[in-house]
Protein backbone atom coordinates (compact mmCIF):
# COMPACT_ATOMS: atom_id res chain seq x y z
CA UNK A 1 0.00 0.00 0.00
CA UNK A 2 1.78 3.14 -1.25
CA UNK A 3 0.92 6.40 0.52
CA UNK A 4 1.38 8.38 -2.69
CA UNK A 5 -1.37 6.32 -4.30
CA UNK A 6 -3.56 5.93 -1.22
CA UNK A 7 -3.98 9.64 -0.43
CA UNK A 8 -5.63 10.62 -3.76
CA UNK A 9 -7.86 7.55 -3.50
CA UNK A 10 -8.96 8.42 0.05
CA UNK A 11 -9.61 12.06 -0.93
CA UNK A 12 -11.74 10.90 -3.86
CA UNK A 13 -13.69 8.53 -1.60
CA UNK A 14 -14.40 11.32 0.89
CA UNK A 15 -15.71 13.51 -1.94
CA UNK A 16 -17.72 10.60 -3.37
CA UNK A 17 -19.33 9.86 0.02
CA UNK A 18 -20.31 13.53 0.47
CA UNK A 19 -21.83 13.76 -3.02
CA UNK A 20 -23.60 10.43 -2.57
CA UNK A 21 -25.02 11.50 0.79
CA UNK A 22 -26.29 14.77 -0.71
CA UNK A 23 -28.05 13.01 -3.60
CA UNK A 24 -29.40 10.21 -1.39
CA UNK A 25 -30.86 12.73 1.06
CA UNK A 26 -32.41 14.65 -1.82
CA UNK A 27 -34.18 11.68 -3.40
CA UNK A 28 -34.68 9.01 -0.70
CA UNK A 29 -34.38 10.55 2.77
CA UNK A 30 -38.12 11.06 3.30
CA UNK A 31 -38.65 7.28 3.01
CA UNK A 32 -38.06 5.65 6.42
CA UNK A 33 -36.93 2.29 4.97
CA UNK A 34 -34.45 3.95 2.62
CA UNK A 35 -33.09 6.13 5.42
CA UNK A 36 -32.60 3.16 7.73
CA UNK A 37 -30.92 1.14 4.98
CA UNK A 38 -28.47 3.96 4.35
CA UNK A 39 -27.17 4.19 7.90
CA UNK A 40 -26.92 0.41 8.31
CA UNK A 41 -25.17 -0.02 4.96
CA UNK A 42 -22.76 2.85 5.55
CA UNK A 43 -21.80 1.53 8.99
CA UNK A 44 -21.34 -2.09 7.92
CA UNK A 45 -19.36 -1.28 4.76
CA UNK A 46 -17.09 0.93 6.90
CA UNK A 47 -16.66 -1.80 9.54
CA UNK A 48 -15.89 -4.48 6.97
CA UNK A 49 -13.39 -2.19 5.27
CA UNK A 50 -11.63 -1.38 8.53
CA UNK A 51 -11.60 -5.07 9.49
CA UNK A 52 -10.01 -6.03 6.15
CA UNK A 53 -7.27 -3.43 6.60
CA UNK A 54 -6.70 -4.54 10.21
CA UNK A 55 -6.34 -8.19 9.15
CA UNK A 56 -3.83 -7.17 6.48
CA UNK A 57 -1.65 -5.22 8.92
CA UNK A 58 -1.93 -7.76 11.73
CA UNK A 59 -1.33 -10.91 9.69
CA UNK A 60 0.23 -9.65 6.44
CA UNK A 61 -0.52 -10.87 2.94
CA UNK A 62 -1.30 -14.55 2.64
CA UNK A 63 -3.87 -16.97 1.29
CA UNK A 64 -6.24 -16.93 4.26
CA UNK A 65 -5.82 -13.27 5.36
CA UNK A 66 -6.40 -12.04 1.79
CA UNK A 67 -9.65 -13.99 1.53
CA UNK A 68 -11.11 -13.51 4.99
CA UNK A 69 -14.36 -11.47 4.99
CA UNK A 70 -14.13 -11.19 1.20
CA UNK A 71 -11.41 -11.57 -1.38
CA UNK A 72 -9.46 -8.33 -1.80
CA UNK A 73 -6.12 -6.79 -0.95
CA UNK A 74 -6.14 -3.38 0.79
CA UNK A 75 -4.69 -1.10 -1.87
CA UNK A 76 -6.45 2.29 -2.22
CA UNK A 77 -6.00 3.58 -5.75
CA UNK A 78 -7.78 6.03 -8.03
CA UNK A 79 -6.19 7.15 -11.27
CA UNK A 80 -8.92 6.39 -13.82
CA UNK A 81 -10.59 9.81 -13.62
CA UNK A 82 -12.00 9.61 -17.16
CA UNK A 83 -13.82 6.39 -16.24
CA UNK A 84 -16.08 8.44 -14.00
CA UNK A 85 -17.78 9.54 -17.24
CA UNK A 86 -19.41 6.18 -18.12
CA UNK A 87 -20.42 5.81 -14.46
CA UNK A 88 -22.04 9.25 -14.44
CA UNK A 89 -23.68 8.57 -17.81
CA UNK A 90 -25.06 5.21 -16.67
CA UNK A 91 -26.57 6.72 -13.52
CA UNK A 92 -27.97 9.70 -15.46
CA UNK A 93 -29.58 7.38 -18.00
CA UNK A 94 -30.89 5.19 -15.19
CA UNK A 95 -32.52 8.15 -13.47
CA UNK A 96 -33.97 9.54 -16.69
CA UNK A 97 -35.28 6.32 -18.23
CA UNK A 98 -36.52 4.71 -15.00
CA UNK A 99 -39.47 7.13 -14.97
CA UNK A 100 -40.69 5.78 -18.28
CA UNK A 101 -39.63 2.17 -18.64
CA UNK A 102 -42.61 0.68 -16.83
CA UNK A 103 -44.50 1.43 -20.05
CA UNK A 104 -41.82 0.13 -22.43
CA UNK A 105 -41.82 -3.21 -24.23
CA UNK A 106 -39.75 -5.93 -22.52
CA UNK A 107 -37.02 -5.79 -25.19
CA UNK A 108 -36.66 -2.03 -24.92
CA UNK A 109 -36.63 -2.21 -21.11
CA UNK A 110 -33.97 -4.94 -21.10
CA UNK A 111 -31.94 -3.14 -23.74
CA UNK A 112 -31.86 -0.11 -21.44
CA UNK A 113 -30.74 -2.26 -18.48
CA UNK A 114 -28.02 -3.85 -20.64
CA UNK A 115 -26.67 -0.45 -21.70
CA UNK A 116 -26.72 0.93 -18.14
CA UNK A 117 -25.00 -2.18 -16.81
CA UNK A 118 -22.25 -2.12 -19.47
CA UNK A 119 -21.48 1.56 -18.89
CA UNK A 120 -21.49 1.23 -15.11
CA UNK A 121 -19.45 -1.98 -14.84
CA UNK A 122 -16.79 -0.76 -17.29
CA UNK A 123 -16.62 2.59 -15.49
CA UNK A 124 -16.14 0.93 -12.11
CA UNK A 125 -13.53 -1.45 -13.54
CA UNK A 126 -11.54 1.51 -14.87
CA UNK A 127 -11.50 3.58 -11.68
CA UNK A 128 -8.24 2.20 -10.31
CA UNK A 129 -5.94 2.38 -13.33
CA UNK A 130 -8.11 3.17 -16.32
CA UNK A 131 -7.94 0.74 -19.24
CA UNK A 132 -5.09 -1.11 -17.51
CA UNK A 133 -7.48 -2.23 -14.76
CA UNK A 134 -9.96 -3.58 -17.30
CA UNK A 135 -7.53 -5.66 -19.33
CA UNK A 136 -5.33 -6.65 -16.36
CA UNK A 137 -6.58 -10.26 -15.97
CA UNK A 138 -6.32 -10.82 -19.73
CA UNK A 139 -2.67 -9.78 -19.74
CA UNK A 140 -1.63 -12.56 -17.35
CA UNK A 141 -1.18 -15.01 -20.19
CA UNK A 142 0.81 -17.44 -18.04
CA UNK A 143 -2.23 -17.96 -15.82
CA UNK A 144 -5.39 -16.99 -17.69
CA UNK A 145 -7.33 -18.12 -20.77
CA UNK A 146 -6.05 -15.47 -23.20
CA UNK A 147 -2.64 -17.13 -22.98
CA UNK A 148 -4.00 -20.17 -24.86
CA UNK A 149 -5.18 -18.26 -27.94
CA UNK A 150 -1.92 -18.96 -29.78
CA UNK A 151 -2.67 -22.70 -29.49
CA UNK A 152 -5.98 -22.43 -31.37
CA UNK A 153 -5.43 -22.99 -35.08
CA UNK A 154 -9.08 -23.96 -35.59
CA UNK A 155 -11.90 -24.84 -33.15
CA UNK A 156 -12.08 -28.45 -34.31
CA UNK A 157 -8.30 -28.90 -34.03
CA UNK A 158 -8.25 -27.31 -30.59
CA UNK A 159 -11.07 -29.50 -29.29
CA UNK A 160 -9.49 -32.65 -30.73
CA UNK A 161 -6.11 -31.93 -29.11
CA UNK A 162 -7.32 -30.26 -25.91
CA UNK A 163 -6.53 -33.07 -23.50
CA UNK A 164 -3.19 -33.77 -25.19
CA UNK A 165 -1.98 -30.16 -24.91
CA UNK A 166 -3.31 -29.60 -21.41
CA UNK A 167 0.15 -29.20 -19.90
CA UNK A 168 0.85 -26.38 -22.40
CA UNK A 169 -2.22 -24.40 -21.35
CA UNK A 170 -2.13 -21.48 -18.89
CA UNK A 171 -2.39 -22.67 -15.28
CA UNK A 172 -6.01 -21.64 -14.78
CA UNK A 173 -7.15 -23.11 -18.09
CA UNK A 174 -5.73 -26.52 -17.16
CA UNK A 175 -8.52 -27.03 -14.60
CA UNK A 176 -11.36 -26.03 -16.94
CA UNK A 177 -12.95 -27.09 -20.23
CA UNK A 178 -12.06 -25.25 -23.48
CA UNK A 179 -15.18 -23.07 -23.74
CA UNK A 180 -13.78 -19.77 -22.46
CA UNK A 181 -10.77 -20.02 -24.75
CA UNK A 182 -12.99 -20.73 -27.76
CA UNK A 183 -15.20 -17.73 -26.96
CA UNK A 184 -12.12 -15.49 -26.85
CA UNK A 185 -10.95 -17.06 -30.11
CA UNK A 186 -14.23 -16.29 -31.89
CA UNK A 187 -14.37 -12.75 -30.48
CA UNK A 188 -10.81 -12.10 -31.62
CA UNK A 189 -11.49 -13.65 -35.03
CA UNK A 190 -14.66 -11.65 -35.66
CA UNK A 191 -13.62 -8.29 -34.20
CA UNK A 192 -9.80 -8.48 -34.51
CA UNK A 193 -9.64 -7.32 -30.90
CA UNK A 194 -6.58 -6.90 -28.73
CA UNK A 195 -6.65 -7.86 -25.04
CA UNK A 196 -8.38 -4.63 -24.03
CA UNK A 197 -10.93 -5.12 -26.78
CA UNK A 198 -11.57 -8.69 -25.64
CA UNK A 199 -12.23 -7.46 -22.09
CA UNK A 200 -14.78 -4.95 -23.41
CA UNK A 201 -16.42 -7.57 -25.63
CA UNK A 202 -16.77 -9.98 -22.68
CA UNK A 203 -18.74 -7.33 -20.78
CA UNK A 204 -20.89 -6.52 -23.83
CA UNK A 205 -21.67 -10.19 -24.36
CA UNK A 206 -22.06 -11.20 -20.73
CA UNK A 207 -24.29 -8.22 -19.98
CA UNK A 208 -26.96 -9.84 -22.13
CA UNK A 209 -27.71 -12.03 -19.09
CA UNK A 210 -30.54 -9.61 -18.25
CA UNK A 211 -32.59 -11.08 -21.11
CA UNK A 212 -32.74 -14.78 -20.07
CA UNK A 213 -33.02 -13.84 -16.38
CA UNK A 214 -36.04 -11.65 -17.12
CA UNK A 215 -37.77 -14.21 -19.35
CA UNK A 216 -37.15 -16.97 -16.82
CA UNK A 217 -38.59 -15.10 -13.85
CA UNK A 218 -41.54 -13.87 -15.89
CA UNK A 219 -43.05 -17.32 -15.35
CA UNK A 220 -43.03 -16.78 -11.57
CA UNK A 221 -43.31 -13.02 -10.93
CA UNK A 222 -45.65 -10.33 -12.16
CA UNK A 223 -44.46 -7.82 -14.74
CA UNK A 224 -44.58 -5.01 -12.20
CA UNK A 225 -42.44 -7.05 -9.79
CA UNK A 226 -39.85 -7.68 -12.48
CA UNK A 227 -39.71 -4.03 -13.51
CA UNK A 228 -39.12 -3.20 -9.84
CA UNK A 229 -36.44 -5.76 -9.03
CA UNK A 230 -34.46 -6.20 -12.27
CA UNK A 231 -32.86 -2.73 -11.96
CA UNK A 232 -31.45 -3.83 -8.59
CA UNK A 233 -29.75 -6.86 -10.15
CA UNK A 234 -27.51 -4.89 -12.51
CA UNK A 235 -25.85 -3.06 -9.60
CA UNK A 236 -25.12 -6.06 -7.33
CA UNK A 237 -21.40 -5.75 -6.39
CA UNK A 238 -20.37 -9.27 -7.43
CA UNK A 239 -21.93 -8.83 -10.88
CA UNK A 240 -20.38 -5.37 -11.33
CA UNK A 241 -16.91 -6.06 -9.93
CA UNK A 242 -16.33 -9.39 -11.68
CA UNK A 243 -17.89 -8.64 -15.05
CA UNK A 244 -14.95 -6.82 -16.63
CA UNK A 245 -12.29 -8.89 -14.88
CA UNK A 246 -13.40 -12.52 -15.04
CA UNK A 247 -14.30 -14.90 -17.85
CA UNK A 248 -16.59 -16.64 -15.36
CA UNK A 249 -18.95 -13.70 -15.89
CA UNK A 250 -19.97 -15.39 -19.15
CA UNK A 251 -21.23 -18.35 -17.12
CA UNK A 252 -23.97 -16.07 -15.82
CA UNK A 253 -25.28 -15.57 -19.36
CA UNK A 254 -25.00 -19.15 -20.59
CA UNK A 255 -26.38 -20.76 -17.43
CA UNK A 256 -29.49 -18.57 -17.41
CA UNK A 257 -29.96 -18.91 -21.15
CA UNK A 258 -29.99 -22.70 -20.82
CA UNK A 259 -32.28 -22.53 -17.78
CA UNK A 260 -34.72 -20.07 -19.40
CA UNK A 261 -34.99 -22.08 -22.63
CA UNK A 262 -35.39 -25.34 -20.68
CA UNK A 263 -38.17 -23.87 -18.55
CA UNK A 264 -39.93 -22.54 -21.66
CA UNK A 265 -39.63 -26.00 -23.20
CA UNK A 266 -41.02 -27.78 -20.13
CA UNK A 267 -44.02 -25.48 -20.22
CA UNK A 268 -44.55 -25.24 -24.00
CA UNK A 269 -43.10 -28.14 -25.95
CA UNK A 270 -40.47 -30.82 -26.47
CA UNK A 271 -38.49 -28.98 -29.17
CA UNK A 272 -37.64 -26.11 -26.84
CA UNK A 273 -36.96 -28.59 -24.03
CA UNK A 274 -34.48 -30.42 -26.27
CA UNK A 275 -32.83 -27.12 -27.20
CA UNK A 276 -32.58 -26.18 -23.52
CA UNK A 277 -30.79 -29.44 -22.74
CA UNK A 278 -28.44 -28.87 -25.67
CA UNK A 279 -27.61 -25.38 -24.40
CA UNK A 280 -26.98 -26.80 -20.92
CA UNK A 281 -24.51 -29.31 -22.37
CA UNK A 282 -22.80 -26.55 -24.36
CA UNK A 283 -22.54 -24.48 -21.18
CA UNK A 284 -20.64 -27.36 -19.60
CA UNK A 285 -17.82 -26.44 -22.00
CA UNK A 286 -17.28 -23.31 -19.89
CA UNK A 287 -16.93 -24.74 -16.41
CA UNK A 288 -17.35 -28.18 -14.86
CA UNK A 289 -19.16 -26.54 -11.96
CA UNK A 290 -22.18 -26.60 -14.24
CA UNK A 291 -22.65 -30.18 -13.00
CA UNK A 292 -23.67 -28.67 -9.64
CA UNK A 293 -26.00 -26.28 -11.42
CA UNK A 294 -28.00 -29.31 -12.50
CA UNK A 295 -29.58 -29.16 -9.05
CA UNK A 296 -31.17 -25.83 -10.01
CA UNK A 297 -32.63 -27.40 -13.16
CA UNK A 298 -33.95 -30.32 -11.11
CA UNK A 299 -35.50 -28.00 -8.53
CA UNK A 300 -37.47 -25.95 -11.02
CA UNK A 301 -38.48 -29.03 -13.01
CA UNK A 302 -39.73 -30.56 -9.75
CA UNK A 303 -41.64 -27.42 -8.93
CA UNK A 304 -43.38 -27.46 -12.32
CA UNK A 305 -44.21 -31.15 -11.86
CA UNK A 306 -45.63 -30.48 -8.38
CA UNK A 307 -47.77 -27.60 -9.63
CA UNK A 308 -48.97 -29.40 -12.77
CA UNK A 309 -52.37 -31.12 -12.85
CA UNK A 310 -51.99 -34.93 -12.66
CA UNK A 311 -53.11 -35.27 -16.27
CA UNK A 312 -50.23 -33.06 -17.45
CA UNK A 313 -47.44 -34.68 -15.46
CA UNK A 314 -46.66 -37.45 -17.93
CA UNK A 315 -46.33 -34.85 -20.68
CA UNK A 316 -43.96 -32.85 -18.49
CA UNK A 317 -41.83 -35.94 -17.83
CA UNK A 318 -41.53 -36.52 -21.59
CA UNK A 319 -40.33 -32.94 -22.02
CA UNK A 320 -37.81 -33.51 -19.24
CA UNK A 321 -36.57 -36.58 -21.12
CA UNK A 322 -36.23 -34.39 -24.22
CA UNK A 323 -34.00 -32.00 -22.26
CA UNK A 324 -31.88 -34.90 -21.05
CA UNK A 325 -31.62 -36.20 -24.62
CA UNK A 326 -30.44 -32.80 -25.79
CA UNK A 327 -27.86 -32.67 -22.99
CA UNK A 328 -26.43 -36.12 -23.69
CA UNK A 329 -26.82 -35.84 -27.46
CA UNK A 330 -24.66 -32.71 -27.66
CA UNK A 331 -21.87 -34.38 -25.66
CA UNK A 332 -21.97 -37.52 -27.82
CA UNK A 333 -22.02 -35.61 -31.11
CA UNK A 334 -19.20 -33.34 -29.90
CA UNK A 335 -17.01 -36.33 -29.12
CA UNK A 336 -17.96 -38.06 -32.36
CA UNK A 337 -17.32 -34.96 -34.46
CA UNK A 338 -14.17 -33.59 -32.81
CA UNK A 339 -12.79 -36.26 -30.51
CA UNK A 340 -13.24 -34.05 -27.44
CA UNK A 341 -14.48 -35.97 -24.39
CA UNK A 342 -16.08 -34.23 -21.41
CA UNK A 343 -15.29 -37.24 -19.22
CA UNK A 344 -11.60 -37.45 -20.15
CA UNK A 345 -11.16 -33.69 -19.75
CA UNK A 346 -12.91 -33.75 -16.37
CA UNK A 347 -10.57 -36.42 -14.97
CA UNK A 348 -7.47 -34.59 -16.20
CA UNK A 349 -8.67 -31.22 -14.94
CA UNK A 350 -9.61 -32.73 -11.58
CA UNK A 351 -6.15 -34.22 -11.20
CA UNK A 352 -4.53 -30.84 -11.92
CA UNK A 353 -6.93 -29.14 -9.51
CA UNK A 354 -6.05 -31.46 -6.64
CA UNK A 355 -2.37 -31.03 -7.44
CA UNK A 356 -2.46 -27.25 -6.87
CA UNK A 357 -5.33 -26.77 -4.40
CA UNK A 358 -5.47 -28.25 -0.93
CA UNK A 359 -8.78 -29.81 -0.02
CA UNK A 360 -10.96 -27.62 2.16
CA UNK A 361 -11.82 -30.69 4.22
CA UNK A 362 -8.20 -31.57 5.03
CA UNK A 363 -9.06 -30.86 8.67
CA UNK A 364 -12.07 -29.75 10.65
CA UNK A 365 -10.53 -26.32 11.22
CA UNK A 366 -9.77 -25.86 7.50
CA UNK A 367 -13.30 -26.96 6.62
CA UNK A 368 -14.91 -24.48 9.03
CA UNK A 369 -12.51 -21.71 8.00
CA UNK A 370 -13.33 -22.05 4.32
CA UNK A 371 -17.04 -22.39 5.07
CA UNK A 372 -16.97 -19.06 6.92
CA UNK A 373 -14.81 -17.38 4.28
CA UNK A 374 -17.02 -18.50 1.41
CA UNK A 375 -20.33 -17.66 3.06
CA UNK A 376 -19.20 -14.24 4.20
CA UNK A 377 -17.64 -13.49 0.81
CA UNK A 378 -20.71 -14.54 -1.14
CA UNK A 379 -23.13 -12.47 0.91
CA UNK A 380 -20.75 -9.50 1.09
CA UNK A 381 -20.57 -9.36 -2.68
CA UNK A 382 -24.31 -10.00 -2.96
CA UNK A 383 -24.54 -6.58 -1.33
CA UNK A 384 -24.61 -5.37 2.26
CA UNK A 385 -28.00 -3.63 1.83
CA UNK A 386 -29.43 -6.76 0.23
CA UNK A 387 -28.34 -8.88 3.19
CA UNK A 388 -29.77 -6.31 5.60
CA UNK A 389 -33.13 -6.66 3.85
CA UNK A 390 -32.93 -10.43 4.24
CA UNK A 391 -32.04 -10.26 7.92
CA UNK A 392 -34.73 -7.71 8.71
CA UNK A 393 -37.38 -9.83 7.05
CA UNK A 394 -36.02 -13.30 7.81
CA UNK A 395 -39.22 -14.52 9.43
CA UNK A 396 -41.43 -13.65 6.46
CA UNK A 397 -38.73 -14.92 4.12
CA UNK A 398 -38.89 -18.49 5.40
CA UNK A 399 -42.51 -18.64 6.48
CA UNK A 400 -43.86 -20.20 3.26
CA UNK A 401 -43.75 -23.97 3.23
CA UNK A 402 -42.83 -23.80 -0.43
CA UNK A 403 -39.03 -24.07 -0.93
CA UNK A 404 -39.25 -21.54 -3.76
CA UNK A 405 -38.08 -18.65 -1.56
CA UNK A 406 -35.42 -20.31 0.67
CA UNK A 407 -34.04 -22.51 -2.16
CA UNK A 408 -31.16 -20.16 -3.13
CA UNK A 409 -30.04 -20.00 0.52
CA UNK A 410 -30.16 -23.78 0.79
CA UNK A 411 -28.26 -24.14 -2.48
CA UNK A 412 -25.46 -21.83 -1.33
CA UNK A 413 -25.30 -23.73 1.97
CA UNK A 414 -25.03 -27.00 0.05
CA UNK A 415 -22.15 -25.72 -2.10
CA UNK A 416 -20.30 -24.54 0.99
CA UNK A 417 -20.99 -27.82 2.82
CA UNK A 418 -19.37 -29.86 0.03
CA UNK A 419 -15.99 -28.41 1.06
CA UNK A 420 -15.11 -28.19 -2.63
CA UNK A 421 -14.12 -24.54 -2.65
CA UNK A 422 -11.29 -22.58 -1.16
CA UNK A 423 -11.18 -18.79 -1.48
CA UNK A 424 -12.03 -16.24 -4.17
CA UNK A 425 -15.22 -18.10 -5.15
CA UNK A 426 -17.28 -14.92 -5.72
CA UNK A 427 -16.67 -14.98 -9.47
CA UNK A 428 -17.60 -18.68 -9.66
CA UNK A 429 -20.95 -18.07 -8.01
CA UNK A 430 -22.12 -15.20 -10.18
CA UNK A 431 -24.80 -17.46 -11.66
CA UNK A 432 -26.49 -17.80 -8.25
CA UNK A 433 -27.17 -14.08 -7.82
CA UNK A 434 -30.41 -13.96 -9.90
CA UNK A 435 -31.84 -16.78 -7.79
CA UNK A 436 -32.25 -14.22 -5.02
CA UNK A 437 -34.69 -12.02 -6.97
CA UNK A 438 -37.85 -13.59 -5.44
CA UNK A 439 -36.56 -13.30 -1.84
CA UNK A 440 -35.70 -9.64 -2.45
CA UNK A 441 -39.20 -8.97 -3.69
CA UNK A 442 -41.01 -11.22 -1.20
CA UNK A 443 -39.14 -9.98 1.84
CA UNK A 444 -39.48 -6.27 1.27
CA UNK A 445 -42.35 -5.96 -1.22
CA UNK A 446 -40.18 -3.38 -2.93
CA UNK A 447 -41.79 -0.23 -4.18
CA UNK A 448 -40.06 1.47 -7.11
CA UNK A 449 -38.67 4.05 -4.69
CA UNK A 450 -37.28 1.40 -2.31
CA UNK A 451 -35.77 -0.59 -5.18
CA UNK A 452 -33.99 2.51 -6.50
CA UNK A 453 -32.69 3.29 -3.00
CA UNK A 454 -31.41 -0.28 -2.73
CA UNK A 455 -29.76 0.03 -6.16
CA UNK A 456 -28.14 3.31 -5.09
CA UNK A 457 -26.64 1.67 -2.00
CA UNK A 458 -25.30 -1.18 -4.13
CA UNK A 459 -23.65 1.44 -6.36
CA UNK A 460 -22.12 2.96 -3.24
CA UNK A 461 -20.71 -0.37 -2.05
CA UNK A 462 -19.32 -1.33 -5.48
CA UNK A 463 -17.40 1.94 -5.89
CA UNK A 464 -16.05 1.91 -2.32
CA UNK A 465 -14.77 -1.67 -2.64
CA UNK A 466 -13.25 -1.01 -6.06
CA UNK A 467 -11.28 2.01 -4.83
CA UNK A 468 -10.12 0.52 -1.52
CA UNK A 469 -9.33 -3.07 -2.54
CA UNK A 470 -7.57 -4.88 -5.34
CA UNK A 471 -9.31 -7.99 -6.72
CA UNK A 472 -7.29 -9.31 -9.61
CA UNK A 473 -9.69 -11.81 -11.18
Secondary structure, DSSP 8 states (H G I E B T S, - for coil): --HHHHHHHHHHHHHHHHHHHHHHHHHHTTSHHHHHHHHHHHHHHHHHHHHHHHHHHHH-S-HHHHHSSSS-EE------GGGHHHHHHHHHHHHHHTTTGGGS-HHHHHHHHHHHHHHHHHHHHTTTTTHHHHHHHHH-TTTSGGGGGGG-S-HHHHHHHTTTTGGGS-TTGGGS-SHHHHHHHHHHHHH---HHHHHHHHHHHHTTHHHHHHHHHTTTS-HHHHHHHHHHHTT-HHHHHTTTT-TTHHHHHHHHHHHHHHHHHHHH-HHHHHHHHHHHHHHTTT-TTHHHHHHHHHHHHHHHHHHS-HHHHHHHHHHHHHHHHHHHHHHHHHHHHH---HHHHHHHHHHHHHHHS--TTSSHHHHHHHHHHHHHHHHHHH-HHHHHHHHHTHHHHHHSSSTTTTHHHHHHHHHHHTT---S--TTTTGGGGGGGHHHHHHHH---HHHHHHHHHHHHHHHHHHHHHEE---
